[in-house]
Amino acid sequence: MRVLASLRRVRDRIDREYAQPLDVEALARGVHMSAGHLSRRFREAYGESPYAYLMTRRIERAMTLLRRGDLSVTDVCFAVGCGSLGTFSTRFRELVGMSPSRYRSEQAGATAGMPACVAKQVTRPIRNREALGAHRT
């Protein structure tokens, strides 16, 4: 039970501090675990590594900023805590299925007037493996 509480603290920290420079080693130190142990236990509990979870949070926030349309892709990349435009664009394409610039141009204003809780659910990125599972059912 103590490990689960520690994993929740890590997940909550990622949710709060996604735009900060976070790495698995720092997250693990915060809950007195090794990076390897944290990664294994986090994957068992949440189905993905702490790094993948962090990048998903960053991409979700980036999607919101890109829909607003007032920031460049580069500005959005750095605003969500990514240090590399290339890594950001690659991960964005993997999760969303299109480049950040295309998403920005196609989705600008798409959630205008929609309650934030609904917009978050409707625009949640679907990982490739989730999409494959949805097509099988």
Residue frames as a rotation matrix with the C-alpha (Angstrom) as fourth column:
MET 1
0.568 0.823 0.000 0.00
0.823 -0.568 0.000 0.00
0.000 0.000 -1.000 0.00
ARG 2
0.374 -0.514 -0.772 2.90
0.213 -0.763 0.611 2.36
-0.903 -0.393 -0.176 0.76
VAL 3
-0.686 -0.637 0.351 4.29
0.451 0.006 0.892 1.87
-0.571 0.771 0.284 -2.72
LEU 4
-0.101 0.745 0.659 0.94
0.969 -0.076 0.236 2.75
0.226 0.662 -0.714 -4.29
ALA 5
0.766 0.331 -0.551 0.82
0.512 -0.832 0.212 5.98
-0.388 -0.444 -0.807 -2.25
SER 6
-0.129 -0.903 -0.410 4.33
0.134 -0.425 0.895 6.81
-0.983 0.061 0.176 -3.47
LEU 7
-0.671 -0.070 0.738 3.29
0.717 0.191 0.670 6.14
-0.188 0.979 -0.078 -7.07
ARG 8
0.430 0.880 0.201 0.28
0.895 -0.445 0.035 8.43
0.120 0.164 -0.979 -6.66
ARG 9
0.529 -0.321 -0.785 2.59
0.233 -0.835 0.499 11.15
-0.816 -0.447 -0.367 -5.33
VAL 10
-0.613 -0.778 0.139 4.80
0.299 -0.065 0.952 10.76
-0.731 0.625 0.272 -8.41
ARG 11
-0.362 0.566 0.741 1.80
0.920 0.086 0.383 10.88
0.153 0.820 -0.551 -10.73
ASP 12
0.692 0.640 -0.333 0.41
0.701 -0.706 0.101 13.93
-0.170 -0.303 -0.938 -8.93
ARG 13
0.097 -0.747 -0.658 3.80
0.160 -0.641 0.751 15.66
-0.982 -0.178 0.058 -9.14
ILE 14
-0.766 -0.324 0.555 3.94
0.560 0.085 0.824 15.02
-0.314 0.942 0.116 -12.88
ASP 15
0.106 0.904 0.414 0.40
0.970 -0.186 0.159 16.38
0.220 0.384 -0.897 -13.26
ARG 16
0.770 0.196 -0.607 1.33
0.456 -0.834 0.310 19.54
-0.446 -0.515 -0.732 -11.33
GLU 17
0.298 -0.811 -0.504 4.87
-0.278 -0.579 0.767 20.13
-0.913 -0.089 -0.398 -12.58
TYR 18
0.576 -0.021 0.817 4.75
0.630 0.648 -0.427 18.81
-0.521 0.761 0.386 -16.17
ALA 19
0.912 -0.194 0.361 6.28
0.150 -0.662 -0.735 22.05
0.382 0.724 -0.574 -17.51
GLN 20
0.612 -0.737 0.286 9.25
-0.703 -0.342 0.623 21.80
-0.361 -0.582 -0.728 -15.15
PRO 21
-0.045 -0.687 -0.726 12.41
-0.773 0.484 -0.410 19.89
0.633 0.542 -0.552 -15.99
LEU 22
0.443 0.255 0.860 11.49
-0.767 0.604 0.216 16.48
-0.464 -0.755 0.463 -14.59
ASP 23
-0.190 -0.427 -0.884 13.30
-0.728 0.666 -0.165 13.20
0.659 0.612 -0.437 -15.08
VAL 24
0.567 0.488 -0.664 12.75
-0.047 0.823 0.565 9.74
0.823 -0.289 0.490 -13.70
GLU 25
-0.307 -0.766 -0.565 15.77
0.633 0.279 -0.722 9.96
0.711 -0.579 0.399 -11.40
ALA 26
-0.865 0.019 0.501 14.47
-0.291 -0.834 -0.469 13.14
0.409 -0.552 0.727 -9.74
LEU 27
0.149 0.987 0.051 10.97
-0.744 0.078 0.663 11.67
0.651 -0.137 0.747 -9.43
ALA 28
0.398 -0.063 -0.915 12.42
0.301 0.951 0.065 8.49
0.867 -0.302 0.398 -7.89
ARG 29
-0.706 -0.700 -0.109 14.54
0.376 -0.240 -0.895 10.43
0.600 -0.673 0.433 -5.39
GLY 30
-0.548 0.553 0.628 11.40
-0.652 -0.753 0.094 12.26
0.525 -0.358 0.773 -4.27
VAL 31
0.599 0.790 0.131 9.81
-0.725 0.466 0.508 8.98
0.340 -0.400 0.851 -3.15
HIS 32
0.007 -0.737 0.675 13.04
-0.902 0.287 0.323 7.26
-0.432 -0.611 -0.663 -2.02
MET 33
0.738 0.170 0.653 13.13
0.116 0.922 -0.371 4.65
-0.665 0.349 0.660 -4.81
SER 34
-0.538 -0.837 0.102 15.63
0.196 -0.007 0.981 3.82
-0.820 0.547 0.168 -7.47
ALA 35
-0.374 0.368 -0.851 14.76
-0.826 -0.550 0.125 4.99
-0.422 0.750 0.510 -10.97
GLY 36
-0.800 0.019 -0.600 14.47
-0.368 0.774 0.515 1.41
0.474 0.633 -0.612 -12.20
HIS 37
-0.814 0.517 -0.264 12.19
0.561 0.585 -0.585 0.35
-0.148 -0.625 -0.767 -9.36
LEU 38
-0.395 0.683 -0.615 9.98
-0.186 -0.715 -0.674 3.42
-0.900 -0.152 0.409 -9.84
SER 39
-0.523 0.158 -0.838 9.72
-0.851 -0.159 0.501 2.78
-0.054 0.975 0.217 -13.57
ARG 40
-0.878 0.167 -0.448 8.76
0.048 0.963 0.265 -0.88
0.476 0.211 -0.854 -13.10
ARG 41
-0.671 0.637 -0.381 6.20
0.625 0.209 -0.752 -0.21
-0.399 -0.742 -0.538 -10.38
PHE 42
-0.442 0.495 -0.748 4.74
-0.422 -0.851 -0.314 2.83
-0.792 0.177 0.585 -12.18
ARG 43
-0.669 0.157 -0.727 4.28
-0.690 0.235 0.685 0.78
0.279 0.959 -0.049 -15.36
GLU 44
-0.857 0.363 -0.366 2.60
0.430 0.895 -0.119 -2.02
0.284 -0.259 -0.923 -13.37
ALA 45
-0.522 0.656 -0.545 0.21
0.501 -0.281 -0.819 0.46
-0.690 -0.701 -0.182 -11.73
TYR 46
0.072 0.548 -0.834 -0.56
-0.244 -0.801 -0.547 2.81
-0.967 0.243 0.076 -14.63
GLY 47
0.646 0.279 0.711 0.30
0.469 0.589 -0.658 0.89
-0.602 0.758 0.250 -17.79
GLU 48
0.718 -0.495 0.490 3.08
0.329 -0.379 -0.865 3.21
0.614 0.782 -0.109 -18.97
SER 49
-0.165 -0.886 -0.433 6.44
0.932 0.004 -0.363 4.48
0.323 -0.463 0.825 -17.81
PRO 50
0.202 0.192 -0.960 6.75
0.659 -0.752 -0.012 7.71
-0.725 -0.630 -0.278 -15.81
TYR 51
-0.744 -0.540 -0.394 8.41
0.062 -0.643 0.764 9.34
-0.665 0.544 0.512 -18.84
ALA 52
-0.774 0.527 0.351 5.56
0.503 0.175 0.847 8.32
0.385 0.832 -0.400 -21.16
TYR 53
0.176 0.856 -0.487 3.03
0.984 -0.163 0.069 9.62
-0.021 -0.491 -0.871 -18.63
LEU 54
-0.128 -0.333 -0.934 4.92
0.382 -0.886 0.263 12.93
-0.915 -0.323 0.241 -18.39
MET 55
-0.961 -0.275 -0.044 5.05
0.057 -0.349 0.935 13.31
-0.272 0.896 0.351 -22.17
THR 56
-0.407 0.891 0.202 1.33
0.818 0.257 0.516 12.54
0.407 0.375 -0.833 -22.44
ARG 57
0.295 0.478 -0.827 0.54
0.808 -0.587 -0.052 15.29
-0.510 -0.653 -0.560 -19.93
ARG 58
-0.477 -0.565 -0.674 2.77
0.105 -0.797 0.594 17.69
-0.873 0.213 0.439 -21.88
ILE 59
-0.950 0.147 0.276 1.12
0.287 0.058 0.956 16.82
0.125 0.987 -0.097 -25.18
GLU 60
-0.035 0.988 -0.148 -2.37
0.991 0.054 0.122 17.22
0.129 -0.142 -0.981 -23.68
ARG 61
0.224 0.058 -0.973 -1.46
0.475 -0.878 0.057 20.71
-0.851 -0.474 -0.225 -22.50
ALA 62
-0.789 -0.573 -0.224 0.18
0.049 -0.422 0.905 21.48
-0.613 0.703 0.360 -25.85
MET 63
-0.588 0.650 0.481 -3.04
0.775 0.284 0.565 20.52
0.231 0.705 -0.671 -27.63
THR 64
0.387 0.745 -0.543 -4.92
0.864 -0.498 -0.067 23.08
-0.321 -0.444 -0.837 -25.55
LEU 65
-0.029 -0.494 -0.869 -2.37
0.115 -0.865 0.488 25.81
-0.993 -0.085 0.082 -26.27
LEU 66
-0.919 -0.325 0.224 -2.30
0.229 0.022 0.973 24.99
-0.321 0.945 0.054 -29.99
ARG 67
-0.193 0.929 0.317 -6.10
0.972 0.137 0.190 25.16
0.133 0.345 -0.929 -30.23
ARG 68
0.335 0.266 -0.904 -5.96
0.517 -0.854 -0.059 28.68
-0.788 -0.448 -0.423 -28.81
GLY 69
0.559 -0.094 0.824 -3.88
0.824 -0.043 -0.565 29.58
0.088 0.995 0.054 -31.85
ASP 70
0.977 -0.136 0.165 -1.99
-0.140 -0.990 0.017 32.53
0.161 -0.039 -0.986 -30.34
LEU 71
0.352 -0.901 0.253 1.36
-0.543 0.024 0.839 30.77
-0.762 -0.432 -0.481 -29.82
SER 72
0.153 -0.402 -0.903 3.80
-0.916 0.284 -0.282 29.29
0.370 0.870 -0.325 -32.31
VAL 73
0.811 0.084 -0.580 4.57
-0.007 0.991 0.133 25.58
0.586 -0.104 0.804 -32.18
THR 74
-0.202 -0.965 -0.168 8.03
0.357 0.087 -0.930 26.41
0.912 -0.248 0.327 -30.83
ASP 75
-0.501 0.076 0.862 6.56
-0.666 -0.670 -0.328 28.57
0.552 -0.739 0.386 -28.06
VAL 76
0.614 0.779 0.127 4.12
-0.719 0.486 0.498 25.80
0.326 -0.396 0.858 -27.14
CYS 77
0.462 -0.530 -0.711 6.95
0.234 0.846 -0.479 23.24
0.855 0.055 0.515 -27.11
PHE 78
-0.613 -0.788 0.063 8.91
0.194 -0.227 -0.955 25.22
0.766 -0.573 0.291 -24.54
ALA 79
-0.278 0.593 0.756 5.81
-0.818 -0.559 0.138 26.29
0.504 -0.580 0.640 -22.57
VAL 80
0.769 0.633 -0.086 4.96
-0.518 0.697 0.497 22.66
0.374 -0.338 0.864 -21.80
GLY 81
0.578 -0.591 0.562 8.48
-0.574 0.195 0.795 21.80
-0.580 -0.783 -0.226 -20.68
CYS 82
0.791 -0.348 0.504 9.96
0.558 0.748 -0.360 20.13
-0.252 0.565 0.785 -23.75
GLY 83
0.271 -0.794 -0.544 13.54
-0.098 -0.585 0.805 21.11
-0.958 -0.164 -0.236 -24.47
SER 84
-0.821 -0.558 0.122 13.65
0.012 0.197 0.980 19.82
-0.571 0.806 -0.155 -28.03
LEU 85
-0.113 0.785 -0.609 11.28
-0.858 -0.386 -0.340 20.77
-0.502 0.484 0.717 -30.81
GLY 86
-0.440 -0.135 -0.888 12.15
-0.721 0.643 0.259 17.54
0.536 0.754 -0.380 -32.64
THR 87
-0.967 0.082 -0.240 11.29
0.205 0.807 -0.554 15.30
0.148 -0.585 -0.797 -29.69
PHE 88
-0.554 0.805 -0.213 8.12
-0.235 -0.396 -0.887 17.30
-0.798 -0.442 0.409 -29.03
SER 89
-0.123 0.514 -0.849 6.98
-0.979 -0.201 0.020 17.04
-0.160 0.834 0.528 -32.66
THR 90
-0.672 -0.187 -0.717 7.75
-0.394 0.910 0.132 13.32
0.628 0.371 -0.684 -32.85
ARG 91
-0.933 0.324 -0.159 5.88
0.316 0.521 -0.793 12.53
-0.174 -0.789 -0.589 -29.63
PHE 92
-0.409 0.813 -0.414 2.99
-0.531 -0.581 -0.616 14.81
-0.742 -0.032 0.670 -30.63
ARG 93
-0.246 0.282 -0.927 2.64
-0.928 0.208 0.309 12.99
0.280 0.937 0.211 -33.95
GLU 94
-0.867 -0.113 -0.486 2.76
-0.023 0.982 -0.187 9.58
0.498 -0.151 -0.854 -32.19
LEU 95
-0.819 0.531 -0.219 0.01
0.352 0.164 -0.921 10.53
-0.453 -0.832 -0.321 -29.74
VAL 96
-0.181 0.775 -0.605 -2.21
-0.294 -0.630 -0.719 12.77
-0.939 0.047 0.342 -31.86
GLY 97
0.158 0.219 0.963 -1.66
0.687 0.676 -0.266 11.37
-0.710 0.703 -0.044 -35.34
MET 98
0.680 -0.020 0.733 -0.62
0.601 -0.556 -0.574 14.63
0.419 0.831 -0.367 -36.99
SER 99
-0.424 -0.899 0.111 2.07
0.716 -0.408 -0.567 17.28
0.555 -0.161 0.816 -36.67
PRO 100
-0.332 0.272 -0.903 1.63
0.756 -0.496 -0.427 20.09
-0.565 -0.824 -0.041 -34.13
SER 101
-0.865 -0.005 -0.501 1.38
-0.217 -0.898 0.382 22.70
-0.452 0.439 0.776 -36.93
ARG 102
-0.739 0.648 -0.186 -1.33
0.010 0.286 0.958 20.76
0.674 0.706 -0.218 -38.73
TYR 103
-0.280 0.633 -0.722 -3.20
0.939 0.337 -0.069 20.24
0.200 -0.697 -0.688 -35.46
ARG 104
-0.598 -0.013 -0.801 -2.96
0.400 -0.871 -0.285 23.97
-0.694 -0.491 0.526 -34.74
SER 105
-0.904 0.224 -0.365 -4.35
-0.421 -0.622 0.660 24.95
-0.079 0.750 0.657 -38.12
GLU 106
-0.591 0.701 -0.400 -7.13
0.083 0.546 0.834 22.31
0.803 0.459 -0.381 -38.16
GLN 107
-0.119 0.542 -0.832 -8.22
0.889 0.432 0.154 22.56
0.443 -0.721 -0.533 -34.53
ALA 108
-0.965 -0.253 0.070 -8.01
0.202 -0.886 -0.417 26.30
0.168 -0.388 0.906 -33.82
GLY 109
-0.641 0.737 0.214 -11.18
-0.767 -0.627 -0.137 27.23
0.033 -0.252 0.967 -31.98
ALA 110
-0.522 0.443 -0.729 -12.58
-0.140 0.799 0.585 23.68
0.842 0.407 -0.355 -32.15
THR 111
-0.383 0.362 -0.850 -13.55
0.845 0.509 -0.164 23.69
0.374 -0.781 -0.501 -28.49
ALA 112
-0.932 0.070 0.356 -14.79
-0.140 -0.974 -0.176 27.29
0.335 -0.214 0.918 -28.26
GLY 113
-0.177 0.922 0.343 -17.82
-0.875 -0.307 0.375 27.47
0.451 -0.234 0.861 -26.00
MET 114
0.347 0.238 -0.907 -17.32
0.032 0.964 0.265 23.90
0.937 -0.121 0.327 -24.79
PRO 115
0.891 -0.062 0.449 -16.95
-0.453 -0.142 0.880 23.34
0.009 -0.988 -0.155 -21.02
ALA 116
0.030 -0.998 -0.047 -13.31
-0.982 -0.021 -0.188 22.63
0.187 0.052 -0.981 -20.16
CYS 117
-0.255 -0.118 0.960 -14.12
-0.560 0.827 -0.047 19.22
-0.788 -0.550 -0.277 -18.65
VAL 118
0.717 0.556 0.419 -15.81
0.063 0.548 -0.834 18.12
-0.694 0.625 0.358 -21.89
ALA 119
0.784 -0.478 -0.396 -13.11
-0.591 -0.378 -0.712 19.63
0.191 0.793 -0.579 -24.11
LYS 120
-0.164 -0.891 0.423 -10.43
-0.950 0.258 0.176 17.73
-0.266 -0.373 -0.889 -22.17
GLN 121
-0.039 0.223 0.974 -12.21
-0.137 0.964 -0.227 14.41
-0.990 -0.142 -0.007 -22.67
VAL 122
0.878 0.470 0.091 -13.03
0.047 0.103 -0.994 15.01
-0.476 0.877 0.069 -26.35
THR 123
0.758 -0.613 -0.221 -9.51
-0.538 -0.398 -0.743 16.10
0.368 0.682 -0.632 -27.25
ARG 124
0.471 -0.594 0.652 -7.57
-0.517 0.413 0.749 13.56
-0.715 -0.690 -0.113 -25.16
PRO 125
-0.131 -0.573 -0.809 -4.80
-0.984 0.175 0.035 12.06
0.122 0.800 -0.587 -27.27
ILE 126
0.851 0.389 0.354 -5.27
-0.406 0.913 -0.027 8.40
-0.334 -0.121 0.935 -28.16
ARG 127
-0.186 -0.973 0.136 -2.10
-0.680 0.227 0.697 6.38
-0.710 0.038 -0.704 -28.19
ASN 128
-0.344 -0.016 -0.939 -1.54
-0.885 0.339 0.319 4.12
0.313 0.941 -0.130 -31.17
ARG 129
-0.951 -0.033 -0.309 -2.01
0.037 0.975 -0.221 0.95
0.308 -0.221 -0.925 -29.12
GLU 130
-0.587 0.805 -0.085 -5.29
0.019 -0.092 -0.996 2.30
-0.809 -0.586 0.039 -27.72
ALA 131
-0.094 0.529 -0.843 -6.51
-0.903 -0.401 -0.151 3.12
-0.418 0.748 0.516 -31.20
LEU 132
-0.665 -0.202 -0.719 -5.65
-0.560 0.772 0.301 -0.38
0.495 0.603 -0.626 -32.38
GLY 133
-0.945 0.322 -0.057 -7.62
0.270 0.672 -0.689 -1.89
-0.184 -0.667 -0.722 -29.47
ALA 134
-0.348 0.855 -0.384 -10.64
-0.342 -0.497 -0.798 0.29
-0.873 -0.147 0.465 -30.25
HIS 135
-0.186 0.240 -0.953 -10.71
-0.983 -0.044 0.181 -0.89
0.001 0.970 0.244 -33.85
ARG 136
-0.893 -0.211 -0.397 -10.65
-0.236 0.972 0.014 -4.55
0.383 0.107 -0.918 -32.81
THR 137
-0.785 0.617 0.056 -13.86
0.197 0.334 -0.922 -4.35
-0.587 -0.713 -0.384 -30.80
